[in-house]
Amino acid sequence: MRVLQFSYLFVLIVLLSGCSLLKFNPEFGTEPLPKSDLNTRMAVRSYYNSFTGKVVQTADSIIASTDDVQIQSEVIKWKIGATSACAHTAFQSEAEISLIDTWLLIRQMDEYLKGAGSTIFGDYTSLAQQCAAELYQQIDKVASTTNEKEHYQKLASFVKEQPLSAEVYEWHFTRLDTRPLLISHLEVADSSYTTTIGTGAEVMNDFTDRISVYNDQIKSQLRWEKDLILINLDNDSIAAPYLARIDSLSLMLNRLAIVAQESPEMLGIIAVRMREELTPVIYDFNAGMAANLAILTREREYLQTYLDEQRVLIREDIQVSGKLLIEETTNNLIRFIRKVSWLIILLVIVLVAVFFGIPFSAGYFLAKARFKTKVDKINSETKN
């Protein structure tokens, strides 16, 4: 009986200890981002808001200050191209790469406006130059405040040494694969440059931020593309010849009415004059409509190209982020299973002991007791 009681006590202790061991907190995620990377990511994305606001404000100021359609169109293209490029560089997964790419973007815009594009906005280019210079100082400050002095100096030297195109066609900025170049410049191993992509929550927050920014960017660019089309369609230089022709035709019709009343024989001469006046108007109208349709077609192609690019970027971001999230979740689940596998084995042993050991033990001791009782009874009868 003591053995049976010991067995019950052992099972109870194991079960209680097993319950205490079950108090675990699974963590589905990798190591969190280092504090420096997290601060850099937040600073660069905050800078994007400052960049967009300053470029849009400067561009709108130039548009409101001039009636030159060519300058207005070029300013809208600058607004579209610059904000789109900054959204692409600032919202990358690797914080330091996003900082470097944004830094290079501002440097190229600043140098272009001071060099090859110094007259692109006419007398108002100085406003854009001042805007670019201030933005360059701001990104430099972001880099200096989020990095140690020595590391900041290495990053600054890398940005200054990179060769960038002096020309910016249609405000499409140069895009470099800076990661391998920066790793080589910093003289670190490729495998040790990126240690973690962050926890699952950080990965999802990063993905949500990028989708939100791309969505806002597309809405803004659609509005600016519409403004660009309207500016070209409302071009006074195109409308002026038509108005002059219409005024001339109106005057001719008034004269025709007077002559028809006083001198019918002059109608033939006036008809010839009317044909001479109407023919250029029709030709100019057709040419103007063709030019406007060509402009509209070109702008629609630009818009379609941009939307296609954004769709590709969003699809790539979704695929990469989803793949990384699945991989990290799978790896963490495997690590978790390995971590608790000994506990599972112990529980299986305990369950086997409870469901099989106790009945067999009880049966064994019961049979033994009955056998002993039977033997004692036989012995007592023998003695009698």
Helices and strands as residue ranges (DSSP letters): H 2-21, H 35-65, H 69-90, H 95-114, G 122-124, H 125-145, H 149-161, G 169-171, H 178-186, H 190-193, H 200-233, H 236-262, G 264-266, H 267-352, I 353-357, H 358-383
